[in-house]
Amino acid sequence: MTRKKVLAIGLDGATMKLIQPWAGQGRLPNFERLMREGSYGALQSVIRPGSPQAWSSFITGKNPGNHGIFNFIERVRNSYRVTFVNAKSRAGESLWKILSRHGLRVAVMNVPITFPPERVNGVFISGLDAPGVESQFTYPPDLYGEIRGNVGEYVLEAGLWGYISGGRHSEGLVRLEYVIEQRFNVAKYLYEREQWDFFMVVFTAPDRVQHNFWKFMDPTHPLYTDQGNKRYGNAIQRVYERLDEKLGHFLHMIDDRTVVMIMSDHGMGKNTDKAFYLNCFLESKGLLTFKDMGKNRVISAGKRILFVDALRFMRRQLWKRLHRKTKERLVRLFPKLRDRMTSIFLFSRIDMAKTKVYADETRSILWINVKGRDPQGTVTPEEYEAVRTYVIDELEKLKDPETGQSIVERAYRRGEIYHGKFVEDAPDIIVTWHRDEYRSRPSHTSNDGVFMRRIERDELEKLEYHLQANADHRMDGIVFLYGDGIRKHCEIKSSNIMDLAPTILFLFDIPIPEDMDGKVIGEAFEDGYWEDHPIRFTAEGERDDHRGMQDYTEEEAEMIRSRLRDLVYLG
């Protein structure tokens, strides 16, 4: 029997909510073809669908409780400090290491949370967590020089926010489409050069364009305008069309042995003008105390907006006039200052000695300040569950003052959604919002400490300019399967991002480690396929349980911090 090959194409943030109607209108002919000739559907991400935890669940076939990554940043144990995650933060053997161990040759390119690059049987290019092209981000180490010599420059990130913050949206879109082209050219070079069994490339453009251009497309967005729609209303569609073209090229290149998998780590949807300030809510319940009490604790909305505008204007004017090397030198000289600016969104304004529960401000997660676990813990282990239950009950009883509906869909105990040996590293409470109508925002952007409100348009414009995103992640991503043995014109009804690694191993007839949480997406395969290809399991697993702290230098950490801020993942 001839061994299969697998081509996996990741489209970060892609959603069926856009692909399905555009394919139906003939705008995405290659996606439409795959829907006719293959299996497709919405792919469930992890709860709190952030890129680090979602991509890590794809890479390992495990839930975050078993691979240990829950966010772009993680708390340093026994402290209130945070550090950035990368591949060294992840436990468990990666999909490509399993494939390499079984003698298959792999080519892996631009998957997020893969720095430093792994030594595989093949070639490897790290994703967005690589500090830059000057770092050792490829395996083998001389691969980058070969790419540069034969294809041209390699761009880790388009830097879209730099264009948008300067009011150069059109230039940013041109840059984004250039990076798509460049990414494809490098992929094509490796595709043709390597005698691969498994090939994977991730395009991050859908995520980047949707975060920043959704408001121009969606008439229900609170920042939508007819003028903006005329100028940029087709920006997201253009990016999907460019990616559809590249998909067509890939489909032309494959042979009969190749099964194609297309996936995303999560979906995307609009941000609304309804804000919830978790730390202000906790303060109202007597569970949190800010350091600076009184009327001056919260800057008025008007003064805050003027202050932010002034800082942004000065930054833009300065950055326009500085040479790139000078900018990089400044980044190296002032990491502590920038750390301070970042920390305002985290824990620095909280009086921990007088606080029982706190949030990290921009993500809907809460921590209980536990004695013995946290440096200034105030809640005893015996009180822990009672405090957590009280917070959950108070959150879940909240009603929207306009609609009367619940604000919080669920407030989860971490053990309800995660399991495994790293559950203790997860936040104590994870909040999801009813129909995604609210967004968690930093307490310093509240008005006089109120914990929920609808933001007026003029203020929202300023906040979106400061905090950048006008769309955010959703649970529903995408999955497509196409090739020999795959059911035609089949909508996959139930699949999770953890299911993709086991499905790929199944395609190669490799036993699936029993410690994987995912399962084979059986509904995508033709009747009778199982008779000739039974699913096999193995007790082997956890060969690379190397989880530990990342080892970025201070300069590299600042480069990552700057990139994540530009990608709207940090305030």
KOLZAVEX-75388 format. One line per 3 residues: number of its first residue (from 1); their letters; for each residue z, x, y of C-alpha. Coordinates in steps of 0.001 Angstrom, whole numbers, plus 500000, padded with zeros to 6 digits. Example, Ala and Ser with C-alpha at 12.3 -4.5 7.8 and 13.67 -1.06 7.14 Angstrom:
! KOLZAVEX-75388
1 = AS = 507800,512300,495500 | 507140,513670,498940 $
//
This chain:
! KOLZAVEX-75388
1 = MTR = 500000,500000,500000 | 499027,501380,503423 | 502011,501910,505665 $
4 = KKV = 502118,499898,508869 | 502339,501256,512378 | 504233,499557,515202 $
7 = LAI = 503293,499560,518874 | 506204,498287,521008 | 505623,497515,524686 $
10 = GLD = 508648,496794,526853 | 508238,494778,530052 | 511567,495016,531837 $
13 = GAT = 512640,491636,533209 | 509538,489732,532048 | 510021,485996,531534 $
16 = MKL = 508154,483318,529612 | 508763,481012,532577 | 505985,482896,534362 $
19 = IQP = 503871,484164,531463 | 503380,480785,529788 | 501985,478867,532793 $
22 = WAG = 499882,481776,534041 | 498469,482344,530563 | 497660,478634,530382 $
25 = QGR = 495776,478929,533676 | 493670,481794,532344 | 495290,484382,534578 $
28 = LPN = 496777,486379,531668 | 494047,486285,529005 | 495601,488902,526743 $
31 = FER = 498984,487220,526685 | 497161,483955,525993 | 495369,485625,523089 $
34 = LMR = 498649,486806,521605 | 500087,483310,521901 | 497094,481978,519952 $
37 = EGS = 496862,484741,517386 | 500491,485752,517016 | 504090,484605,517387 $
40 = YGA = 505937,484406,520683 | 508988,482948,522335 | 511988,483407,524582 $
43 = LQS = 514231,486279,523535 | 517952,485879,524150 | 519563,488817,525880 $
46 = VIR = 523228,489756,525762 | 525644,487660,527815 | 525695,489213,531280 $
49 = PGS = 522130,490426,530765 | 522176,493793,532463 | 519659,496466,531561 $
52 = PQA = 522087,499082,530118 | 523803,496755,527673 | 520621,494873,526778 $
55 = WSS = 518449,497938,526161 | 521290,499527,524197 | 521444,496427,521992 $
58 = FIT = 517707,496783,521409 | 518048,500487,520623 | 520880,500037,518106 $
61 = GKN = 520513,496465,516850 | 524159,495968,517816 | 526223,493956,520275 $
64 = PGN = 527898,495844,523148 | 531222,495779,521320 | 529676,498042,518694 $
67 = HGI = 527593,500349,520898 | 530066,500551,523777 | 527875,500001,526858 $
70 = FNF = 528662,496997,529071 | 527178,497945,532456 | 525534,500716,534513 $
73 = IER = 529020,501985,535291 | 532069,502125,533083 | 535701,502520,533880 $
76 = VRN = 537293,505826,533098 | 540159,505012,530760 | 543666,505016,532271 $
79 = SYR = 542270,505005,535802 | 540540,502828,538390 | 537642,505278,538630 $
82 = VTF = 534149,504598,537336 | 531346,506753,535996 | 527674,506155,535288 $
85 = VNA = 526505,505556,531738 | 523625,507196,529943 | 522572,507685,526326 $
88 = KSR = 525657,509800,525636 | 527799,506770,526437 | 526246,504833,523563 $
91 = AGE = 527563,504837,520000 | 525455,504247,516919 | 522228,505637,515595 $
94 = SLW = 519148,504781,517609 | 516111,503045,516147 | 513957,506152,516641 $
97 = KIL = 516478,508424,514968 | 516498,506132,511923 | 512698,506164,511867 $
100 = SRH = 512665,509952,512274 | 515179,510333,509470 | 512833,508427,507178 $
103 = GLR = 509950,510763,507959 | 508118,508590,510485 | 506677,510142,513617 $
106 = VAV = 507677,508462,516872 | 506565,508531,520512 | 509095,506944,522879 $
109 = MNV = 508486,506669,526594 | 510534,505360,529537 | 513092,503220,527690 $
112 = PIT = 516128,502796,529978 | 519416,504462,529032 | 517826,507263,527011 $
115 = FPP = 518872,510365,528942 | 519390,513018,527755 | 516332,512785,525468 $
118 = ERV = 516922,512720,521724 | 515522,515293,519309 | 513201,513100,517277 $
121 = NGV = 510343,513568,514863 | 507797,513275,517644 | 507929,513107,521434 $
124 = FIS = 510385,511497,523826 | 510471,510772,527582 | 513735,509460,529038 $
127 = GLD = 513957,506420,531306 | 515535,505547,534643 | 518877,507212,533868 $
130 = APG = 517167,510609,533981 | 518185,512290,537267 | 514608,513356,538042 $
133 = VES = 511556,515186,536778 | 513309,518477,537566 | 515884,517669,534868 $
136 = QFT = 515310,518192,531164 | 514129,514624,530525 | 511552,515170,527767 $
139 = YPP = 511532,516295,524163 | 510172,518730,523389 | 511186,520415,526661 $
142 = DLY = 507658,521563,527524 | 506206,518048,527223 | 506516,517347,530955 $
145 = GEI = 504482,520440,531820 | 501813,519364,529365 | 501668,515860,530862 $
148 = RGN = 501481,517220,534394 | 498688,519573,533414 | 496611,517020,531514 $
151 = VGE = 497366,513674,533173 | 499009,514333,536528 | 502367,513590,538099 $
154 = YVL = 504953,511567,536229 | 506972,509098,538302 | 510318,507904,536967 $
157 = EAG = 510681,505135,539554 | 508367,503665,542173 | 511080,503634,544856 $
160 = LWG = 510077,500096,545838 | 513179,499392,547920 | 512429,502338,550173 $
163 = YIS = 509205,500634,551206 | 510749,497185,551559 | 513726,498378,553611 $
166 = GGR = 511222,499915,556002 | 509231,496681,556234 | 506303,498138,554268 $
169 = HSE = 506023,495536,551534 | 502279,495957,551050 | 502603,499719,550635 $
172 = GLV = 505386,499143,548134 | 503153,496909,546036 | 500385,499513,546104 $
175 = RLE = 502901,502109,544950 | 504149,499827,542174 | 500627,499244,540878 $
178 = YVI = 499983,502985,541060 | 503029,503638,538864 | 501775,501040,536338 $
181 = EQR = 498463,502895,536202 | 500148,506269,535930 | 502533,505047,533223 $
184 = FNV = 499600,503699,531227 | 497603,506901,531611 | 500465,508987,530243 $
187 = AKY = 500997,506464,527431 | 497292,506557,526556 | 497348,510351,526494 $
190 = LYE = 500303,510431,524081 | 498909,507505,522086 | 495700,509420,521392 $
193 = REQ = 497317,512855,521037 | 500100,511946,518601 | 499767,511005,514938 $
196 = WDF = 502448,508398,515425 | 503906,505660,513241 | 506032,504085,515985 $
199 = FMV = 504947,504141,519630 | 506939,502609,522468 | 506462,502495,526225 $
202 = VFT = 508404,500480,528803 | 506929,499244,532100 | 509691,498442,534603 $
205 = APD = 507410,496897,537250 | 508179,493212,536424 | 511880,493756,537078 $
208 = RVQ = 511288,495617,540331 | 508790,493195,541836 | 510746,490091,540824 $
211 = HNF = 514020,491342,542308 | 512319,491831,545656 | 509434,489323,545906 $
214 = WKF = 510684,486167,544184 | 511540,484519,547492 | 507892,484685,548571 $
217 = MDP = 506697,482875,545454 | 509285,480153,544863 | 509328,477194,547320 $
220 = THP = 512858,476312,546146 | 514240,479709,547161 | 516524,479449,550220 $
223 = LYT = 514601,482278,551927 | 511109,480933,551211 | 508708,480592,554140 $
226 = DQG = 505071,479533,554283 | 504244,482695,556205 | 505900,484908,553598 $
229 = NKR = 504126,483021,550833 | 500735,483595,552450 | 501350,487341,552625 $
232 = YGN = 503202,488069,549393 | 503263,484874,547357 | 501013,486362,544676 $
235 = AIQ = 502783,489745,544452 | 504581,489007,541179 | 501471,487435,539686 $
238 = RVY = 499450,490534,540627 | 501879,492767,538737 | 501730,490537,535653 $
241 = ERL = 497922,490573,535857 | 497862,494379,536022 | 500121,494529,532984 $
244 = DEK = 497940,492002,531166 | 494984,494320,531772 | 496902,497243,530281 $
247 = LGH = 497878,495074,527328 | 494168,494404,526800 | 493498,498148,526687 $
250 = FLH = 496224,498623,524099 | 494866,495773,521979 | 491453,497438,522095 $
253 = MID = 492933,500725,520876 | 494967,499473,517895 | 493766,499417,514301 $
256 = DRT = 494324,496896,511497 | 497490,498683,510369 | 499241,498183,513697 $
259 = VVM = 501727,495424,514461 | 502250,494893,518195 | 505650,493905,519572 $
262 = IMS = 506094,493014,523233 | 509589,492407,524550 | 511804,492352,527609 $
265 = DHG = 515489,493079,527968 | 516148,489910,529991 | 514392,487359,532179 $
268 = MGK = 514622,486672,535898 | 515283,483824,538317 | 515997,483157,541983 $
271 = NTD = 519252,483888,543762 | 520672,480908,545596 | 522595,480605,548847 $
274 = KAF = 525800,479627,547035 | 528290,482466,546990 | 531485,482956,545026 $
277 = YLN = 533951,485705,545935 | 535987,486398,542820 | 538574,488642,544447 $
280 = CFL = 539125,486125,547246 | 539596,483465,544556 | 542159,485645,542802 $
283 = ESK = 543926,486237,546120 | 544115,482487,546692 | 545911,482139,543358 $
286 = GLL = 548429,484845,544213 | 546980,487210,541605 | 545494,489842,543938 $
289 = TFK = 546569,491537,547158 | 544208,493387,549481 | 545482,496551,551135 $
292 = DMG = 544682,495490,554701 | 546431,492170,555221 | 546075,489872,558190 $
295 = KNR = 543248,488689,560376 | 541522,492068,560339 | 541232,492130,556549 $
298 = VIS = 537833,490456,556553 | 535243,491454,559125 | 533649,488431,560749 $
301 = AGK = 530180,487588,559494 | 528596,488240,562880 | 530225,491650,563411 $
304 = RIL = 529517,492649,559827 | 525829,491796,560162 | 525509,493732,563431 $
307 = FVD = 527266,496716,561852 | 525056,496654,558772 | 521920,496251,560886 $
310 = ALR = 522875,499253,563004 | 523531,501414,559958 | 520266,500362,558346 $
313 = FMR = 518263,500987,561513 | 519748,504451,561987 | 519164,505322,558340 $
316 = RQL = 515517,504218,558489 | 514826,506155,561684 | 516523,509267,560339 $
319 = WKR = 514849,509094,556956 | 511381,508676,558503 | 511749,511976,560326 $
322 = LHR = 513249,514123,557577 | 511317,516233,555079 | 511916,515353,551437 $
325 = KTK = 513709,518653,550726 | 516022,518011,553688 | 516837,514556,552340 $
328 = ERL = 517664,516038,548957 | 519884,518641,550645 | 521780,515900,552480 $
331 = VRL = 522253,514037,549208 | 523865,517178,547790 | 526069,517763,550852 $
334 = FPK = 527538,514284,551209 | 528275,512877,547736 | 531907,512122,548601 $
337 = LRD = 530904,510133,551693 | 528452,508104,549626 | 531080,507655,546929 $
340 = RMT = 533268,506098,549598 | 530485,503715,550655 | 529961,502689,547032 $
343 = SIF = 533665,502242,546341 | 533945,499475,548934 | 532227,497270,546342 $
346 = LFS = 534669,498255,543620 | 538456,498646,543725 | 539374,500715,546787 $
349 = RID = 540392,497755,548982 | 542794,496320,546424 | 546537,497010,546429 $
352 = MAK = 546813,497553,542692 | 550615,497787,542736 | 550706,494141,543900 $
355 = TKV = 547754,492826,541867 | 547618,491164,538439 | 543873,490484,538125 $
358 = YAD = 540846,491910,539939 | 537046,491876,539814 | 534559,494670,540507 $
361 = ETR = 533039,492557,543291 | 529323,492287,542454 | 529393,491592,538716 $
364 = SIL = 531066,488488,537362 | 533717,490328,535376 | 537484,490469,535748 $
367 = WIN = 540135,492934,534663 | 543819,492277,534085 | 546037,495009,535530 $
370 = VKG = 547981,495850,532385 | 551069,498048,532210 | 550508,500986,529919 $
373 = RDP = 546721,500701,530197 | 546191,500840,533944 | 547847,503404,536263 $
376 = QGT = 549543,500765,538436 | 549660,497964,535891 | 551734,494899,536770 $
379 = VTP = 551147,492649,533753 | 553076,493401,530574 | 551247,493222,527223 $
382 = EEY = 553402,490184,526429 | 552209,488417,529616 | 548553,489396,529153 $
385 = EAV = 547271,486342,527306 | 549143,483851,529479 | 547664,485420,532630 $
388 = RTY = 544176,485474,531139 | 544413,481833,530018 | 545594,480776,533475 $
391 = VID = 542665,482512,535196 | 540138,481027,532758 | 541560,477525,533171 $
394 = ELE = 541518,477790,536964 | 537933,479027,537004 | 536614,476426,534603 $
397 = KLK = 538170,473519,536499 | 536391,474428,539748 | 533848,471872,541024 $
400 = DPE = 530955,472278,543414 | 531995,470400,546594 | 528417,469141,547076 $
403 = TGQ = 527498,468041,543550 | 530827,467577,541811 | 529538,469662,538889 $
406 = SIV = 531348,472599,537356 | 530782,475898,539122 | 531620,478065,536122 $
409 = ERA = 529732,477426,532901 | 532138,479535,530837 | 534804,482119,531448 $
412 = YRR = 534873,484106,528211 | 537572,486205,526661 | 535860,489440,525710 $
415 = GEI = 536534,488868,522014 | 534562,485619,522185 | 531255,487364,522886 $
418 = YHG = 531796,490945,521723 | 533032,492358,518445 | 533433,495894,517205 $
421 = KFV = 535432,499027,517838 | 534652,499220,521574 | 535723,495701,522533 $
424 = EDA = 538798,497140,524273 | 536473,498835,526760 | 534929,495498,527779 $
427 = PDI = 536147,493491,530776 | 539016,491123,530002 | 537126,488049,531310 $
430 = IVT = 533362,487538,531622 | 532171,484706,533898 | 528879,482823,533644 $
433 = WHR = 527770,480365,536337 | 526612,476792,535719 | 522804,476761,535885 $
436 = DEY = 522991,480079,537760 | 523638,478176,540969 | 526258,480592,542260 $
439 = RSR = 526183,484340,542725 | 529197,486630,542731 | 529302,488499,546026 $
442 = PSH = 531621,491204,547446 | 534766,489950,549147 | 534070,491898,552332 $
445 = TSN = 531072,489602,552913 | 533251,486485,552788 | 534201,484569,555913 $
448 = DGV = 537974,484706,556511 | 538647,485106,552807 | 537157,481811,551577 $
451 = FMR = 536214,482113,547913 | 533129,479888,547750 | 530614,478669,550276 $
454 = RIE = 526969,478040,551032 | 525569,480853,553172 | 523542,479922,556242 $
457 = RDE = 519957,481135,556266 | 520271,483683,559075 | 523278,485325,557436 $
460 = LEK = 521636,485186,554014 | 518614,487053,555383 | 520915,489806,556597 $
463 = LEY = 522854,489936,553339 | 519711,489997,551247 | 518468,492849,553396 $
466 = HLQ = 521734,494687,552847 | 522321,493811,549183 | 518578,493724,548496 $
469 = ANA = 517916,491382,545565 | 516609,487870,546093 | 516311,487271,542347 $
472 = DHR = 518505,488296,539465 | 518626,488539,535690 | 518545,485583,533312 $
475 = MDG = 519329,485342,529619 | 515801,484455,528452 | 513464,487411,528038 $
478 = IVF = 510256,487518,525981 | 509157,488515,522495 | 505608,488629,521078 $
481 = LYG = 504553,489761,517594 | 500925,490235,516578 | 499197,491757,513581 $
484 = DGI = 498894,491642,509821 | 501500,489374,508241 | 502487,487727,511533 $
487 = RKH = 502239,483954,511781 | 499549,482713,514182 | 500200,480352,517100 $
490 = CEI = 503899,480205,516270 | 506599,479707,518854 | 509718,481649,517899 $
493 = KSS = 512651,479325,518477 | 515586,481613,517800 | 515676,485341,518439 $
496 = NIM = 518032,487805,520067 | 517432,491257,521491 | 519599,492664,518676 $
499 = DLA = 517026,491326,516168 | 514211,493639,517244 | 515450,496870,515655 $
502 = PTI = 515994,495237,512235 | 512572,493593,512500 | 510901,496935,513212 $
505 = LFL = 512701,498573,510274 | 511601,495659,508072 | 507982,496212,509118 $
508 = FDI = 508285,499802,507892 | 510047,498697,504680 | 513106,500731,505669 $
511 = PIP = 516535,499441,504548 | 518423,497855,507439 | 521887,499328,508078 $
514 = EDM = 524547,496744,507307 | 526389,497607,510516 | 523521,496244,512637 $
517 = DGK = 524382,492874,514170 | 520788,491697,514478 | 518625,490074,511818 $
520 = VIG = 514928,490105,510970 | 512967,487500,512974 | 511865,485733,509803 $
523 = EAF = 510135,482770,511437 | 507460,485091,512876 | 506149,486102,509414 $
526 = EDG = 503572,484262,507330 | 504581,482245,504278 | 504731,484439,501208 $
529 = YWE = 505205,487671,503162 | 508739,487942,501837 | 507632,487980,498217 $
532 = DHP = 505864,491318,498660 | 508222,492625,501336 | 511847,491762,500555 $
535 = IRF = 514468,492623,503152 | 516559,495558,502017 | 519910,496681,503345 $
538 = TAE = 521903,499883,503223 | 525550,500650,503784 | 524505,503789,505639 $
541 = GER = 525058,503690,509364 | 526775,505234,512362 | 525295,508681,511746 $
544 = DDH = 525238,509347,515477 | 528556,507943,516629 | 528560,510349,519568 $
547 = RGM = 529882,508087,522300 | 531498,510052,525091 | 531423,510561,528829 $
550 = QDY = 528092,511290,530474 | 527619,514847,531663 | 525726,514478,534941 $
553 = TEE = 526371,517153,537513 | 527667,515849,540842 | 524171,516196,542295 $
556 = EAE = 522578,514367,539354 | 525176,511595,539579 | 524314,511119,543240 $
559 = MIR = 520616,510844,542380 | 521417,508162,539810 | 523715,506357,542261 $
562 = SRL = 520993,506339,544902 | 518382,505064,542440 | 520601,502273,541114 $
565 = RDL = 521414,501176,544641 | 517705,501008,545413 | 517184,499023,542202 $
568 = VYL = 519793,496469,543418 | 522252,497349,540635 | 524840,498743,543041 $
571 = G = 525895,497264,546338 $
//
